[in-house]
Amino acid sequence: SRRAMGMASALWPHGTLIREYHGHKKKVHSINWNCLGTKLASGSVDMSVRVWAVEELGRTAEMELKGHTGSVDQLRGDPKQSW
């Protein structure tokens, strides 16, 4: 499963925390995986979206998308096409 926690996005498979992604300045309201399970996006009250490319061995690459005029409360990706 996945949860938005405070200013971090977290992965909780089988009820065990395995990784947190930090970067937002305010509360995270939504998260979404791409259809391949290789990228995780999070939307926040800080009016930004962060995208993490999840790589083997736990390494990640991060991108921040700014310029939203309000809180990013919902994210949705195409279930048939990766982004």
Backbone bond lengths (Angstrom), bond angles and torsions (degrees), N, CA, C in turn:
res aa  C-N    CA-C-N  psi(-1)  N-CA   C-N-CA  omega(-1)  CA-C   N-CA-C  phi
1 S - - - 1.454 - - 1.507 109.10 -
2 R 1.300 116.37 175.61 1.452 120.96 179.04 1.514 108.10 -140.66
3 R 1.305 116.13 149.08 1.461 120.75 -178.91 1.513 109.53 -141.06
4 A 1.316 115.57 149.19 1.457 121.20 170.90 1.526 106.15 -97.96
5 M 1.329 116.16 123.46 1.463 120.41 -175.88 1.529 109.39 -127.21
6 G 1.294 117.37 113.52 1.456 119.19 176.20 1.511 112.09 51.70
7 M 1.321 116.66 -121.45 1.446 121.14 -179.20 1.513 111.92 -101.70
8 A 1.324 118.24 14.25 1.463 122.33 -179.94 1.524 109.73 -128.01
9 S 1.309 115.65 150.46 1.453 121.55 170.80 1.514 106.44 -102.01
10 A 1.312 117.55 141.92 1.468 119.78 -173.57 1.521 110.82 -134.38
11 L 1.318 115.73 151.43 1.460 122.65 175.47 1.517 108.40 -107.17
12 W 1.326 117.03 129.79 1.457 122.99 -176.71 1.526 110.87 -130.43
13 P 1.314 121.80 63.68 1.462 119.00 177.17 1.526 109.91 -70.55
14 H 1.295 116.22 135.69 1.461 122.05 177.91 1.528 112.38 55.78
15 G 1.339 117.91 30.48 1.452 121.67 176.36 1.517 115.74 76.95
16 T 1.322 118.11 9.22 1.462 121.51 -179.04 1.526 109.83 -116.11
17 L 1.317 117.04 125.10 1.459 121.30 177.74 1.526 109.21 -67.52
18 I 1.343 116.30 125.35 1.466 118.47 178.16 1.526 113.32 -114.99
19 R 1.316 117.21 -21.87 1.461 118.32 -178.90 1.519 110.25 -163.66
20 E 1.319 116.99 143.56 1.460 122.90 172.22 1.517 107.96 -120.24
21 Y 1.317 115.64 144.42 1.457 122.42 178.09 1.529 107.19 -116.38
22 H 1.301 117.04 114.47 1.462 122.54 -177.89 1.523 110.55 -103.34
23 G 1.324 116.19 151.47 1.450 119.94 176.16 1.511 113.44 162.83
24 H 1.324 118.00 -30.82 1.460 119.53 179.41 1.524 110.34 -72.47
25 K 1.333 114.43 151.08 1.466 119.93 179.80 1.526 111.86 -91.93
26 K 1.331 116.23 -16.04 1.464 121.45 179.37 1.521 109.30 -136.30
27 K 1.319 115.73 -178.77 1.460 123.03 -173.83 1.537 112.67 -56.55
28 V 1.332 115.27 138.12 1.459 122.67 175.69 1.530 108.21 -86.34
29 H 1.337 116.25 129.04 1.460 120.71 -179.46 1.517 113.47 -104.20
30 S 1.327 118.42 -25.00 1.462 118.71 -176.60 1.520 110.96 -151.71
31 I 1.337 114.87 151.51 1.455 120.76 174.49 1.520 108.62 -139.48
32 N 1.330 116.49 156.90 1.453 121.17 -178.20 1.531 109.39 -156.14
33 W 1.323 116.78 136.44 1.470 122.80 174.09 1.514 109.61 -92.51
34 N 1.339 117.12 150.26 1.460 118.75 169.42 1.529 108.35 -75.76
35 C 1.334 117.62 169.95 1.470 120.72 -172.87 1.524 112.88 -67.48
36 L 1.326 119.15 -19.64 1.461 121.90 178.59 1.523 112.81 -90.35
37 G 1.330 116.97 -10.49 1.459 120.72 -178.06 1.519 113.59 74.13
38 T 1.325 116.68 22.30 1.468 121.00 -178.11 1.520 113.63 -106.12
39 K 1.330 117.23 -11.83 1.467 121.09 179.30 1.520 109.33 -134.67
40 L 1.320 114.90 141.02 1.456 122.79 179.05 1.524 107.60 -122.59
41 A 1.335 117.02 128.46 1.464 122.01 177.39 1.520 108.70 -112.69
42 S 1.337 116.41 144.65 1.462 121.07 176.55 1.522 109.58 -133.41
43 G 1.328 116.13 139.18 1.457 122.78 178.15 1.517 109.53 -112.84
44 S 1.333 116.34 142.98 1.455 120.35 -171.12 1.518 113.44 -135.16
45 V 1.332 113.60 162.91 1.461 121.93 172.24 1.531 110.03 -63.24
46 D 1.329 118.64 -20.43 1.468 121.53 179.78 1.530 112.70 -75.44
47 M 1.347 116.57 10.08 1.464 124.22 175.94 1.527 112.61 66.04
48 S 1.329 116.85 34.17 1.458 120.12 177.41 1.522 110.65 -137.27
49 V 1.316 114.34 160.74 1.459 123.10 171.67 1.517 106.11 -118.85
50 R 1.311 116.44 134.86 1.467 121.08 174.48 1.516 107.56 -116.57
51 V 1.337 114.76 139.07 1.457 121.37 179.69 1.520 107.68 -121.95
52 W 1.335 115.27 126.31 1.472 121.02 177.50 1.516 108.73 -111.54
53 A 1.325 116.45 128.97 1.464 121.84 171.00 1.522 105.97 -89.87
54 V 1.304 116.60 108.75 1.458 121.71 -176.10 1.525 108.39 -83.86
55 E 1.316 116.07 119.14 1.459 121.83 -176.50 1.522 110.61 -110.74
56 E 1.306 116.16 168.04 1.464 120.41 177.49 1.525 110.11 -60.00
57 L 1.286 116.30 157.04 1.467 124.33 179.51 1.516 112.74 65.66
58 G 1.347 117.53 17.57 1.453 121.06 174.23 1.515 115.69 80.35
59 R 1.314 118.03 1.87 1.464 119.34 178.23 1.522 109.70 -74.11
60 T 1.327 116.51 151.57 1.458 120.42 178.51 1.510 110.61 -138.50
61 A 1.311 115.58 151.82 1.458 122.53 170.76 1.519 105.48 -117.10
62 E 1.322 117.01 140.22 1.457 120.88 -172.77 1.518 111.21 -122.42
63 M 1.350 115.50 145.01 1.456 122.32 174.51 1.525 107.33 -134.55
64 E 1.333 116.77 138.55 1.467 120.82 177.74 1.524 108.92 -111.57
65 L 1.323 116.13 131.67 1.461 122.74 177.26 1.527 107.65 -110.55
66 K 1.329 116.29 111.98 1.468 122.14 -177.15 1.519 110.24 -109.19
67 G 1.317 116.08 174.12 1.449 121.73 173.89 1.519 114.23 106.85
68 H 1.312 117.66 -0.22 1.460 120.26 176.80 1.525 108.75 -69.50
69 T 1.317 116.82 148.34 1.465 120.50 -176.52 1.523 112.98 -93.42
70 G 1.315 117.24 0.15 1.452 121.36 178.68 1.518 110.34 -158.23
71 S 1.303 115.05 -176.49 1.455 122.18 178.64 1.529 110.28 -59.29
72 V 1.327 117.37 138.68 1.467 121.63 176.83 1.523 106.90 -93.52
73 D 1.332 115.36 99.00 1.452 121.61 -172.19 1.526 113.93 -98.05
74 Q 1.341 117.32 -16.19 1.457 120.15 -179.25 1.522 109.68 -141.78
75 L 1.332 115.73 141.05 1.463 122.67 173.94 1.514 107.43 -129.79
76 R 1.303 115.82 145.46 1.468 119.62 176.77 1.518 108.65 -150.61
77 G 1.319 115.26 132.56 1.454 121.09 176.40 1.506 110.59 -113.75
78 D 1.306 116.86 161.53 1.460 122.12 176.89 1.528 108.96 -70.88
79 P 1.336 119.34 121.39 1.457 120.65 -176.62 1.530 113.80 -69.69
80 K 1.346 118.16 -10.79 1.463 121.55 -178.53 1.520 113.50 -110.92
81 Q 1.334 117.52 -8.25 1.454 120.31 -176.59 1.524 108.97 -133.47
82 S 1.315 116.75 130.44 1.460 120.94 -179.29 1.525 111.04 -78.20
83 W 1.310 116.82 153.15 1.461 122.44 176.28 1.493 109.78 -123.48
